[in-house]
């Protein structure tokens, strides 16, 4: 019975921290039920969306535990694995890991706007980086992405233009400033969490990279970059946090 009461107390403590954190993060009213809080947070919060079914189940279990009129009698006895899971989710939601801490290699290659397309292609080929921030007069103007460069070259082939002339005479600025049907990059500050970055990729399926700067502005040198290929890795970090 003592273990059951201990598990129940641990469960309720984790539950309350989750409930409070979600309401504060998204400015939800205190009058809203927990299930409504979860439902409304799903499109806003990657972690809530990831654990939506678990959170709904936890809400039901919480009601079973808390509705006891006798503190010495536990109506529902949470199993160890249930308690461990809700505590894991509570840790993720209340103290989520920062995205910058998940980056192993923080060397971000950048180029100036007047570099030729040929030089950028060579840099991508030799560095194994497919997303390279482009700066002009100290400010970020875009990200040179291998796929966008390939698309640009493809359009020249379609027009029967010389690819050799194109890559030798075209600056990277000309390529990245060409109209695109979607925004391929975003910027966050060094305090951004993994959850926030994953939210960006979820909201924009065409997003290719997220740059991390100290304050999250275009006038700062990136201190990290996360690409769409890193999404699985970031999820693994959350699962083992």
C-alpha positions in Angstrom: 0.0 0.0 0.0 2.9 2.4 0.8 4.4 1.8 -2.7 1.0 2.5 -4.2 0.6 5.7 -2.3 4.2 6.7 -3.3 3.5 5.9 -7.0 0.2 7.8 -6.8 1.9 10.9 -5.3 4.7 10.7 -7.9 2.0 10.4 -10.7 0.0 13.4 -9.4 3.1 15.5 -9.0 4.1 14.9 -12.6 0.6 15.3 -13.9 0.2 18.7 -12.1 3.5 19.9 -13.5 2.4 19.0 -17.1 -0.9 20.6 -16.6 0.6 23.8 -15.3 3.4 24.0 -17.9 1.1 23.6 -20.9 -1.4 26.2 -19.6 1.4 28.7 -18.9 3.2 28.1 -22.2 0.1 28.6 -24.3 -1.8 31.0 -22.1 -4.8 28.6 -21.6 -7.5 29.5 -19.1 -7.6 27.7 -15.7 -11.2 26.8 -16.3 -10.4 24.5 -19.2 -10.3 20.8 -18.5 -7.1 18.9 -18.9 -8.4 17.0 -21.9 -9.4 20.3 -23.6 -5.9 21.7 -22.8 -4.3 18.7 -24.4 -6.6 18.9 -27.5 -5.9 22.7 -28.0 -2.2 22.3 -27.5 -1.8 19.5 -30.1 -1.3 21.8 -33.1 0.9 24.1 -31.1 3.2 21.8 -29.2 5.2 19.0 -30.7 5.6 17.1 -27.5 1.9 17.3 -26.7 1.1 16.0 -30.2 3.7 13.2 -29.8 2.2 12.0 -26.5 -1.4 13.1 -27.0 -2.9 9.6 -26.4 -0.8 9.1 -23.3 -1.7 12.4 -21.9 -5.4 11.8 -22.4 -5.1 8.4 -20.6 -3.2 10.1 -17.8 -6.0 12.6 -17.4 -8.5 9.7 -16.8 -6.1 8.0 -14.4 -5.6 11.2 -12.5 -9.3 11.5 -12.0 -9.5 8.0 -10.7 -6.8 8.6 -8.2 -7.8 12.1 -7.0 -11.4 11.3 -6.5 -10.7 9.3 -3.3 -12.3 10.7 -0.2 -9.7 8.8 1.9 -6.1 9.7 1.5 -5.1 6.3 2.9 -7.0 4.4 0.2 -5.7 4.5 -3.3 -8.5 3.8 -5.8 -6.0 3.4 -8.8 -2.5 2.2 -8.3 -0.2 3.4 -11.1 2.3 0.8 -12.2 6.0 1.7 -12.1 6.2 1.9 -15.9 3.2 4.3 -16.0 4.8 6.6 -13.3 8.1 6.5 -15.1 6.5 7.4 -18.4 4.5 10.4 -17.0 7.6 11.6 -15.2 9.6 11.4 -18.5 6.9 13.4 -20.4 6.8 15.9 -17.5 10.5 16.4 -17.7 10.3 17.0 -21.5 7.5 19.5 -21.2 8.7 21.4 -18.2 12.4 21.4 -18.8 12.9 20.6 -22.5 16.4 20.1 -23.8 17.8 22.9 -25.9 18.4 22.4 -29.6 21.9 23.9 -29.5 23.0 21.2 -27.0 21.9 18.5 -29.5 24.4 19.8 -32.1 27.6 17.8 -32.2 29.4 19.9 -34.9 28.8 23.6 -34.3 31.0 24.7 -37.2 28.7 26.5 -39.6 30.1 27.2 -43.0 28.9 30.6 -44.4 29.6 32.4 -47.6 29.3 35.9 -48.9 26.6 36.9 -51.5 29.1 37.5 -54.3 30.6 34.0 -54.3 30.1 32.2 -57.6 27.8 29.3 -57.9 30.8 27.1 -59.0 32.6 27.9 -55.7 29.6 27.1 -53.6 29.1 23.8 -55.4 32.7 22.9 -54.8 32.3 23.9 -51.1 29.2 21.7 -50.7 31.0 18.8 -52.4 34.1 19.0 -50.2 32.5 19.8 -46.9 29.5 17.4 -47.0 27.3 20.3 -45.9 24.2 20.8 -48.1 22.9 24.0 -46.4 25.2 27.0 -46.3 24.1 30.4 -45.0 24.7 33.3 -47.3 25.5 36.8 -45.9 25.5 40.3 -47.4 26.7 43.4 -45.6 26.6 41.5 -42.3 23.1 40.2 -42.6 21.7 36.8 -43.6 19.9 36.8 -47.0 19.2 33.1 -47.3 20.6 29.6 -47.3 22.4 28.0 -50.2 20.8 24.5 -50.5 22.0 21.7 -52.7 18.5 20.9 -53.9 17.8 24.5 -54.9 21.1 24.8 -56.7 20.3 21.6 -58.6 16.9 23.0 -59.5 18.5 26.2 -60.8 20.9 24.3 -62.9 18.1 22.1 -64.2 16.2 25.2 -65.4 19.3 26.2 -67.4 19.4 22.8 -69.0 15.7 23.1 -69.8 16.5 26.3 -71.6 19.4 24.8 -73.5 21.8 27.3 -71.8 25.4 26.5 -71.0 25.7 25.1 -67.5 29.4 25.9 -67.5 28.7 29.6 -68.2 25.9 29.7 -65.7 27.9 28.3 -62.7 30.9 30.5 -63.6 29.0 33.8 -64.0 26.1 33.5 -61.5 26.5 34.5 -57.9 25.0 32.5 -55.1 22.9 35.6 -54.3 21.2 35.4 -57.7 20.2 31.8 -57.0 18.9 32.0 -53.5 16.9 35.2 -54.2 15.0 33.6 -57.1 11.3 33.3 -56.1 10.6 30.0 -54.3 7.2 28.4 -53.6 8.1 27.9 -50.0 10.3 29.1 -47.2 13.2 26.7 -46.9 14.9 27.9 -43.7 14.1 29.5 -40.4 16.0 31.1 -37.5 15.8 30.5 -33.7 17.8 31.8 -30.7 20.2 29.7 -28.7 17.5 29.2 -26.1 15.2 27.4 -28.5 14.2 23.9 -27.4 14.3 20.8 -29.5 10.5 20.8 -29.3 10.3 24.2 -30.8 12.6 23.3 -33.7 10.6 20.1 -34.4 7.5 22.2 -34.4 9.0 24.3 -37.2 9.7 21.3 -39.3 6.2 19.9 -38.6 4.5 23.1 -39.6 6.5 23.5 -42.8 7.1 20.2 -44.5 9.3 22.0 -47.1 11.6 23.4 -44.4 15.2 22.3 -45.1 17.2 23.9 -42.3 16.9 25.9 -39.0 19.7 28.2 -38.1 20.6 28.9 -34.5 22.0 32.3 -33.6 22.5 33.9 -30.2 19.5 36.1 -30.3 17.6 34.5 -33.2 18.2 37.4 -35.7 19.5 37.6 -39.2 22.3 39.9 -38.2 24.2 37.3 -36.2 26.6 34.6 -37.2 25.0 31.2 -36.9 26.3 29.1 -34.0 24.5 26.0 -35.2 22.4 24.5 -37.9 19.8 21.8 -37.9 18.5 20.2 -41.1 15.5 18.1 -42.0 17.8 15.0 -41.9 18.4 15.6 -38.1 14.7 15.2 -37.2 15.0 11.5 -36.4 18.1 12.2 -34.3 16.2 14.9 -32.4 13.3 12.5 -31.7 15.8 9.9 -30.4 17.1 12.5 -27.9 13.6 13.2 -26.7 12.8 9.5 -26.3 15.9 9.0 -24.2 15.8 12.3 -22.3 
